[in-house]
């Protein structure tokens, strides 16, 4: 073995989701490592989903806060995650990245549909030099093609993209790293099936690997979620053997009490003030409060269901009340308050659904285990699923009856629901992935409506007094309680 090993430290993060409170700690740790190691021996990478529009600092600054903090932290490159790619329009991202980012975004499996080329604000791959080593970087993101296609992008098969760029880069580099916003199972498959990859840094499924996996000659690392940990990889490369001869990977907890970078704290204070001002824009003046109930019918839930039905030009509107977090008071309503009560990056969609599948979801919506069900992922930013809020339907129930026997009658407009008939339903994208109510994922001819979120739909509804008044009309009548005239 050669006595002149080339040593490299790789610092990495993934899936911060705009947890700004962790960023001063991460930056301080990265700075500490750079003081202990020669700067030329440190590489700093982010594996996507740094941005999340549920946070006012991101929403109010068009994600400039995220980019500037990443600049100040000293990132060398980033791969785009689905939270960046699907919750911002390409035009919005292009402007922010080109004007503010001092590091490249890598998109090895992202093309513009119109040109078939990588967007001009990304690079398809990258070669950097550190510690005398030529390091190839490939960056791939989860291929939600139905969504990306609506935004004017083509997201190709990530395995094929990695294989192609690995073949191209391997002869030119000493180390090959894949920045993978694909999830653990795909990373494991990539390591086992594709040749030439030294290291996979992963994300997307929020998996935490306290030590690297070693599969098929490839090391696999990941740091969990929300900036709770930062990744630290040390390796030694023997130029005589042209391979890694030492590898040590770990995750560093970013716990309370850890040293913070005061320059990042100052930046955060600036962006919090800027976002607060931007989100103070008025959406509506409410003449009356609008109550929300996760466990029963409420005017605010009805208003959102009606808005989705209207937005999608559907016969029926469906949304779970848990998408909304709080009631609204009368008076001035701002963008910031709307973000607080409806933070999720959830899109409306339209589909065809059989009456029998709709009936199953309505029955399940009346059960405590569904109302109280916690949901993870798919853009959901609430606490529990809640009941189904509906529009275009009148539902007669008997809460005293046994589960799955409580719905007595359902009317679509004036006509009884027909189990074997398909209805045009306006709902939310989350349901089409099987999250919440499995029967709602059986819809056909699904059309996703991007880029607006359901809070944009709600904003439109809140500006119309007639629609607000209509939201107080009851959709559910419980014969056991002799109610159903008006929802207060």
C-alpha positions as CSV (number, residue, x, y, z in Angstrom):
1,X,0.0,0.0,0.0
2,X,1.3,3.5,-0.8
3,X,2.4,5.8,2.0
4,X,0.8,8.8,0.3
5,X,-2.9,8.3,0.8
6,X,-5.2,11.1,-0.3
7,X,-7.7,11.9,2.4
8,X,-11.1,13.4,2.0
9,X,-14.0,14.5,4.3
10,X,-17.5,14.6,2.9
11,X,-20.1,16.5,4.9
12,X,-23.7,15.9,3.8
13,X,-27.3,16.8,4.7
14,X,-30.7,15.7,3.3
15,X,-34.4,16.5,3.8
16,X,-34.0,19.5,6.0
17,X,-37.5,20.6,4.9
18,X,-36.8,24.2,5.9
19,X,-36.1,23.4,9.6
20,X,-34.2,26.7,9.9
21,X,-33.6,26.2,13.6
22,X,-31.1,23.4,12.8
23,X,-29.1,25.4,10.2
24,X,-26.9,27.4,12.5
25,X,-25.9,24.2,14.2
26,X,-25.1,22.5,11.0
27,X,-23.1,25.4,9.7
28,X,-21.1,25.6,12.9
29,X,-20.3,21.9,12.8
30,X,-19.2,22.2,9.1
31,X,-17.0,25.2,10.0
32,X,-15.4,23.3,12.8
33,X,-14.5,20.4,10.4
34,X,-13.1,22.9,7.9
35,X,-10.8,24.3,10.7
36,X,-9.6,20.8,11.6
37,X,-9.0,19.8,8.0
38,X,-7.3,21.6,5.1
39,X,-10.1,23.3,3.2
40,X,-9.1,21.5,0.0
41,X,-9.9,18.2,1.7
42,X,-13.5,18.9,2.5
43,X,-16.6,18.5,0.2
44,X,-20.0,19.6,1.3
45,X,-23.2,18.3,-0.4
46,X,-27.0,18.5,0.1
47,X,-29.2,15.7,-1.2
48,X,-32.4,17.6,-1.7
49,X,-35.7,18.7,0.0
50,X,-33.8,21.6,1.7
51,X,-36.8,23.8,0.9
52,X,-40.4,23.4,2.3
53,X,-43.1,25.9,1.5
54,X,-44.9,25.2,4.8
55,X,-42.3,27.4,6.5
56,X,-42.8,31.2,6.3
57,X,-39.1,31.9,5.8
58,X,-39.3,29.8,2.6
59,X,-42.7,30.9,1.4
60,X,-42.3,34.6,2.2
61,X,-38.9,34.9,0.4
62,X,-39.5,32.6,-2.5
63,X,-36.9,30.2,-1.1
64,X,-34.2,32.9,-1.2
65,X,-33.7,32.3,2.5
66,X,-32.8,28.6,1.9
67,X,-30.4,29.4,-0.9
68,X,-28.6,32.2,0.9
69,X,-28.2,30.1,4.1
70,X,-26.8,27.3,2.0
71,X,-24.4,29.8,0.4
72,X,-23.2,30.9,3.8
73,X,-22.9,27.3,5.0
74,X,-20.5,26.6,2.1
75,X,-22.3,23.9,0.1
76,X,-20.4,22.7,-3.0
77,X,-23.4,21.2,-4.8
78,X,-27.0,20.1,-4.3
79,X,-29.4,17.7,-6.0
80,X,-32.9,18.8,-6.5
81,X,-35.5,17.0,-4.4
82,X,-39.2,16.6,-5.1
83,X,-40.0,19.5,-2.7
84,X,-37.9,21.8,-4.8
85,X,-39.0,20.4,-8.1
86,X,-42.7,20.0,-7.5
87,X,-43.7,22.8,-5.2
88,X,-42.1,25.6,-7.1
89,X,-42.6,26.4,-10.8
90,X,-39.6,26.0,-13.1
91,X,-39.6,29.7,-13.8
92,X,-39.6,30.5,-10.1
93,X,-36.8,28.1,-9.4
94,X,-34.8,29.3,-12.4
95,X,-34.9,32.9,-11.2
96,X,-34.0,32.1,-7.6
97,X,-31.2,29.7,-8.5
98,X,-29.6,31.8,-11.2
99,X,-29.7,35.0,-9.2
100,X,-28.7,33.7,-5.7
101,X,-27.1,30.2,-5.7
102,X,-23.3,30.2,-5.5
103,X,-23.2,26.4,-5.9
104,X,-24.5,24.2,-8.7
105,X,-27.7,22.2,-8.7
106,X,-27.2,18.7,-10.3
107,X,-30.1,17.1,-12.2
108,X,-28.9,14.0,-14.0
109,X,-32.4,12.7,-14.7
110,X,-34.2,16.0,-15.3
111,X,-34.8,17.4,-18.8
112,X,-37.0,20.2,-20.2
113,X,-39.8,18.6,-22.2
114,X,-39.7,21.3,-24.9
115,X,-35.9,20.9,-25.6
116,X,-35.0,17.5,-24.2
117,X,-32.0,19.2,-22.5
118,X,-31.1,19.8,-18.9
119,X,-32.5,23.1,-17.7
120,X,-30.0,25.9,-18.0
121,X,-30.0,26.5,-14.3
122,X,-28.8,22.9,-13.5
123,X,-25.9,20.8,-14.6
124,X,-26.4,17.1,-15.6
125,X,-23.2,16.0,-13.7
126,X,-20.2,17.6,-12.2
127,X,-16.5,16.9,-11.7
128,X,-14.8,18.7,-8.7
129,X,-11.2,18.4,-7.4
130,X,-10.5,17.9,-3.7
131,X,-7.3,16.6,-2.0
132,X,-5.8,16.1,-5.4
133,X,-8.7,13.7,-6.4
134,X,-11.0,14.1,-9.3
135,X,-14.5,13.5,-7.9
136,X,-17.5,12.9,-10.2
137,X,-21.0,13.8,-8.9
138,X,-24.2,12.4,-10.3
139,X,-27.5,13.7,-8.9
140,X,-30.9,12.0,-9.3
141,X,-34.4,12.7,-8.0
142,X,-37.5,10.7,-7.6
143,X,-39.3,10.4,-11.0
144,X,-42.8,11.7,-10.3
145,X,-43.4,12.0,-14.0
146,X,-47.2,12.7,-13.9
147,X,-46.4,15.8,-11.9
148,X,-43.2,16.9,-13.6
149,X,-44.8,16.6,-17.0
150,X,-47.4,19.1,-16.0
151,X,-44.7,21.6,-15.1
152,X,-42.9,21.1,-18.5
153,X,-40.2,18.7,-17.3
154,X,-39.3,15.2,-18.3
155,X,-37.9,13.1,-15.4
156,X,-36.1,10.0,-16.8
157,X,-35.5,6.7,-15.2
158,X,-32.9,7.4,-12.4
159,X,-31.2,4.0,-12.7
160,X,-30.7,4.4,-16.4
161,X,-29.4,8.0,-15.9
162,X,-26.9,6.9,-13.2
163,X,-25.7,4.0,-15.3
164,X,-25.1,6.3,-18.3
165,X,-23.3,9.0,-16.4
166,X,-21.3,6.5,-14.4
167,X,-20.1,5.0,-17.6
168,X,-19.2,8.4,-18.9
169,X,-17.5,9.8,-15.8
170,X,-15.8,6.7,-14.4
171,X,-12.8,6.8,-16.7
172,X,-12.2,10.5,-15.9
173,X,-12.5,10.5,-12.1
174,X,-10.9,8.9,-9.1
175,X,-14.1,8.8,-7.0
176,X,-17.7,8.6,-8.2
177,X,-20.5,9.8,-5.8
178,X,-24.2,9.6,-6.5
179,X,-26.4,12.2,-4.7
180,X,-29.6,10.2,-4.6
181,X,-33.0,11.7,-3.7
182,X,-34.6,8.4,-4.4
183,X,-35.1,6.6,-1.1
184,X,-33.3,3.7,0.6
185,X,-34.7,0.9,-1.4
186,X,-33.6,2.5,-4.7
187,X,-30.2,3.3,-3.2
188,X,-29.7,-0.4,-2.2
189,X,-30.7,-1.5,-5.6
190,X,-28.4,1.0,-7.3
191,X,-25.4,-0.2,-5.1
192,X,-26.1,-3.9,-5.9
193,X,-26.8,-3.5,-9.6
194,X,-24.7,-0.7,-11.0
195,X,-20.9,-0.8,-11.3
196,X,-18.4,2.0,-10.7
197,X,-20.1,3.9,-7.8
198,X,-17.9,4.5,-4.8
199,X,-20.5,6.2,-2.6
200,X,-24.2,6.9,-2.5
201,X,-25.5,9.8,-0.4
202,X,-29.2,9.3,0.0
203,X,-32.4,11.0,1.0
204,X,-36.2,11.2,0.2
205,X,-37.4,8.5,2.5
206,X,-36.0,10.1,5.6
207,X,-33.9,7.1,6.5
208,X,-31.1,7.4,9.0
209,X,-28.0,5.2,8.6
210,X,-25.8,5.7,11.6
211,X,-23.1,3.8,9.8
212,X,-22.7,3.3,6.0
213,X,-24.1,0.2,4.4
214,X,-21.6,-1.6,2.2
215,X,-23.3,-3.3,-0.8
216,X,-21.8,-4.5,-4.0
217,X,-18.6,-2.5,-3.4
218,X,-20.5,0.7,-2.8
219,X,-21.0,2.6,0.5
220,X,-24.5,4.0,1.2
221,X,-25.1,6.9,3.7
222,X,-28.1,9.0,4.8
223,X,-28.8,11.4,7.7
224,X,-32.5,11.0,8.4
225,X,-34.6,14.2,8.3
226,X,-35.2,17.8,9.4
227,X,-31.5,18.5,10.2
228,X,-31.6,16.3,13.2
229,X,-28.2,14.9,12.1
230,X,-25.4,15.9,9.7
231,X,-23.4,13.3,7.8
232,X,-19.6,13.0,8.1
233,X,-17.6,10.7,5.9
234,X,-13.8,10.3,6.0
235,X,-12.0,8.3,3.4
236,X,-8.5,7.5,2.3
237,X,-7.7,6.9,-1.4
238,X,-4.6,5.0,-2.5
239,X,-3.5,6.3,-5.9
240,X,-1.3,3.3,-6.4
241,X,-4.2,0.9,-6.2
242,X,-6.7,3.5,-7.5
243,X,-9.3,2.7,-4.8
244,X,-10.6,3.6,-1.4
245,X,-8.6,1.8,1.3
246,X,-10.1,3.4,4.4
247,X,-13.7,4.5,5.0
248,X,-15.4,5.9,8.1
249,X,-18.9,7.3,8.0
250,X,-21.1,8.5,10.8
251,X,-23.9,10.9,11.6
252,X,-23.5,13.8,14.1
253,X,-26.6,14.7,16.2
254,X,-27.5,18.4,15.9
255,X,-29.0,18.5,19.4
256,X,-30.1,21.5,21.5
257,X,-27.1,23.2,23.1
258,X,-24.8,22.5,20.2
259,X,-22.7,25.5,19.1
260,X,-24.4,27.7,16.5
261,X,-23.0,29.8,13.7
262,X,-23.9,33.4,14.6
263,X,-23.7,34.6,11.0
264,X,-26.4,32.1,10.1
265,X,-28.5,33.2,13.0
266,X,-28.2,36.8,11.8
267,X,-29.2,35.8,8.3
268,X,-32.2,33.9,9.7
269,X,-33.3,37.0,11.7
270,X,-33.2,39.0,8.5
271,X,-35.2,36.6,6.5
272,X,-37.8,36.1,9.2
273,X,-38.5,39.9,9.2
274,X,-38.6,39.9,5.4
275,X,-41.0,36.9,5.2
276,X,-43.2,38.4,7.9
277,X,-43.6,41.5,5.8
278,X,-44.3,39.6,2.6
279,X,-46.8,37.3,4.2
280,X,-48.7,40.2,5.7
281,X,-50.5,40.7,2.3
282,X,-54.3,40.7,2.8
283,X,-56.2,37.8,1.3
284,X,-59.7,38.7,2.6
285,X,-61.8,40.4,5.2
286,X,-63.9,37.9,7.0
287,X,-67.3,39.1,8.4
288,X,-67.7,36.1,10.7
289,X,-65.5,33.4,12.2
290,X,-65.2,30.0,10.4
291,X,-65.0,27.0,12.6
292,X,-62.9,23.9,11.9
293,X,-63.6,20.5,13.4
294,X,-61.3,17.5,12.7
295,X,-63.9,15.1,14.1
296,X,-67.2,16.4,12.6
297,X,-68.6,18.6,9.9
298,X,-67.6,22.3,10.0
299,X,-68.0,25.4,7.8
300,X,-64.3,25.7,7.0
301,X,-64.0,22.1,5.9
302,X,-67.1,22.5,3.8
303,X,-65.7,25.7,2.2
304,X,-62.5,23.9,1.2
305,X,-64.4,20.9,-0.2
306,X,-66.6,23.2,-2.2
307,X,-63.6,25.1,-3.5
308,X,-61.9,22.0,-4.7
309,X,-65.1,20.9,-6.4
310,X,-65.4,24.2,-8.1
311,X,-61.6,24.4,-9.0
312,X,-61.8,21.0,-10.6
313,X,-65.2,21.4,-12.3
314,X,-66.3,18.2,-10.6
315,X,-69.7,16.7,-9.5
316,X,-68.3,16.0,-6.0
317,X,-65.7,17.7,-3.8
318,X,-63.8,15.7,-1.2
319,X,-61.0,16.7,1.3
320,X,-60.0,15.5,4.7
321,X,-60.5,18.1,7.4
322,X,-57.0,17.4,8.8
323,X,-55.5,19.4,5.9
324,X,-56.6,22.5,7.9
325,X,-55.0,23.1,11.3
326,X,-57.1,25.9,12.9
327,X,-60.4,27.8,12.7
328,X,-60.4,31.4,11.4
329,X,-61.5,34.5,13.3
330,X,-63.4,37.3,11.7
331,X,-61.4,40.3,10.4
332,X,-58.3,40.7,8.3
333,X,-56.9,37.4,6.8
334,X,-53.3,37.4,5.5
335,X,-51.2,35.1,3.4
336,X,-49.3,34.3,6.5
337,X,-52.4,33.2,8.4
338,X,-53.5,31.1,5.5
339,X,-50.1,29.4,5.5
340,X,-50.5,28.7,9.2
341,X,-53.8,26.9,8.8
342,X,-53.1,25.2,5.5
343,X,-49.3,24.6,5.2
344,X,-49.2,21.4,3.1
345,X,-48.0,21.4,-0.5
346,X,-51.1,19.6,-1.6
347,X,-52.5,20.0,-5.1
348,X,-56.1,19.5,-6.2
349,X,-56.9,16.9,-8.8
350,X,-59.9,15.5,-10.7
351,X,-60.7,11.8,-11.2
352,X,-63.4,9.3,-12.0
353,X,-64.5,7.3,-9.0
354,X,-67.1,4.5,-8.6
355,X,-69.9,5.1,-6.2
356,X,-69.0,2.0,-4.2
357,X,-65.5,3.4,-3.6
358,X,-66.9,6.7,-2.5
359,X,-69.3,5.0,-0.2
360,X,-66.5,3.0,1.5
361,X,-64.5,6.2,2.1
362,X,-67.6,7.9,3.6
363,X,-68.1,5.0,6.0
364,X,-64.5,5.0,7.0
365,X,-64.6,8.7,7.6
366,X,-67.1,8.1,10.4
367,X,-64.7,5.8,12.3
368,X,-62.5,7.0,15.1
369,X,-59.5,5.0,13.8
370,X,-59.6,7.0,10.5
371,X,-60.4,10.4,12.0
372,X,-57.4,10.0,14.4
373,X,-55.1,8.4,11.9
374,X,-51.7,10.1,11.7
375,X,-50.5,10.6,8.1
376,X,-46.8,10.7,7.1
377,X,-45.5,12.0,3.8
378,X,-47.3,12.8,0.5
379,X,-47.2,16.5,1.3
380,X,-49.3,16.2,4.5
381,X,-48.4,18.7,7.1
382,X,-51.2,18.2,9.6
383,X,-51.6,16.0,12.7
384,X,-54.5,13.6,12.0
385,X,-56.5,12.6,8.9
386,X,-59.8,14.0,10.3
387,X,-63.3,13.5,8.8
388,X,-64.1,13.8,5.1
389,X,-65.5,17.2,4.2
390,X,-67.7,17.0,1.1
391,X,-69.5,19.2,-1.4
392,X,-72.1,18.1,-4.0
393,X,-73.3,15.4,-1.6
394,X,-76.0,15.0,1.0
395,X,-75.2,12.1,3.4
396,X,-77.7,10.6,5.8
397,X,-76.0,8.7,8.6
398,X,-76.9,6.9,11.9
399,X,-74.0,7.2,14.2
400,X,-75.6,4.6,16.6
401,X,-75.2,1.8,14.1
402,X,-72.3,-0.6,13.7
403,X,-69.2,0.5,11.7
404,X,-69.5,0.3,7.9
405,X,-73.3,0.3,8.4
406,X,-73.7,4.0,9.4
407,X,-74.3,5.6,6.0
408,X,-78.1,5.2,5.3
409,X,-78.3,7.2,2.1
410,X,-76.1,9.4,-0.2
411,X,-77.4,11.9,-2.7
412,X,-75.4,13.4,-5.5
413,X,-77.3,16.6,-6.0
414,X,-80.9,15.3,-6.0
415,X,-80.1,11.8,-7.3
416,X,-79.3,8.7,-5.1
417,X,-75.7,7.6,-5.3
418,X,-75.3,4.6,-7.6
419,X,-72.6,2.1,-6.5
420,X,-71.8,1.0,-10.0
421,X,-71.7,4.4,-11.6
422,X,-68.5,6.5,-12.0
423,X,-68.6,10.1,-10.8
424,X,-66.3,13.1,-11.5
425,X,-64.7,13.9,-8.2
426,X,-62.5,16.8,-7.2
427,X,-60.1,15.9,-4.4
428,X,-56.5,16.0,-3.4
429,X,-53.4,14.4,-4.8
430,X,-52.6,12.7,-1.5
431,X,-55.6,10.4,-1.8
432,X,-54.5,9.1,-5.2
433,X,-51.4,7.6,-3.7
434,X,-53.4,5.5,-1.2
435,X,-52.8,7.7,1.8
436,X,-55.8,8.1,4.1
437,X,-58.6,6.2,2.3
438,X,-57.5,3.3,0.2
439,X,-60.7,3.3,-1.9
440,X,-60.0,6.9,-3.1
441,X,-56.8,5.6,-4.7
442,X,-58.9,3.5,-7.1
443,X,-59.9,6.5,-9.2
444,X,-59.3,6.6,-12.9
445,X,-58.4,9.2,-15.5
446,X,-56.6,11.3,-12.9
447,X,-55.7,14.8,-13.7
448,X,-53.4,16.7,-11.3
449,X,-53.9,20.5,-11.3
450,X,-50.5,22.3,-10.8
451,X,-49.0,24.5,-9.6
452,X,-51.7,25.8,-7.2
453,X,-52.0,24.3,-3.7
454,X,-55.3,23.8,-1.9
455,X,-54.6,27.0,0.2
456,X,-54.8,28.9,-3.1
457,X,-58.2,27.3,-3.6
458,X,-59.2,28.3,-0.1
459,X,-58.0,31.8,-0.7
460,X,-60.4,32.1,-3.7
461,X,-63.3,30.8,-1.7
462,X,-62.7,33.2,1.2
463,X,-63.2,36.2,-1.0
464,X,-66.8,35.3,-1.8
465,X,-69.4,35.9,0.9
466,X,-72.0,33.8,-0.9
467,X,-69.7,30.8,-0.9
468,X,-68.9,31.3,2.8
469,X,-72.7,31.4,3.5
470,X,-73.2,28.2,1.6
471,X,-70.5,26.5,3.6
472,X,-72.7,26.7,6.7
473,X,-75.3,24.4,5.0
474,X,-75.0,20.9,6.4
475,X,-74.0,18.1,4.1
476,X,-74.4,15.3,6.8
477,X,-77.6,14.5,8.7
478,X,-77.2,12.2,11.7
479,X,-80.6,10.7,12.4
480,X,-79.4,9.5,15.8
481,X,-78.9,13.2,16.7
482,X,-81.7,14.7,14.6
483,X,-79.3,17.3,13.1
484,X,-78.3,18.5,9.7
485,X,-79.9,21.9,8.9
486,X,-77.0,24.2,9.5
487,X,-73.3,23.9,10.5
488,X,-72.2,26.6,12.9
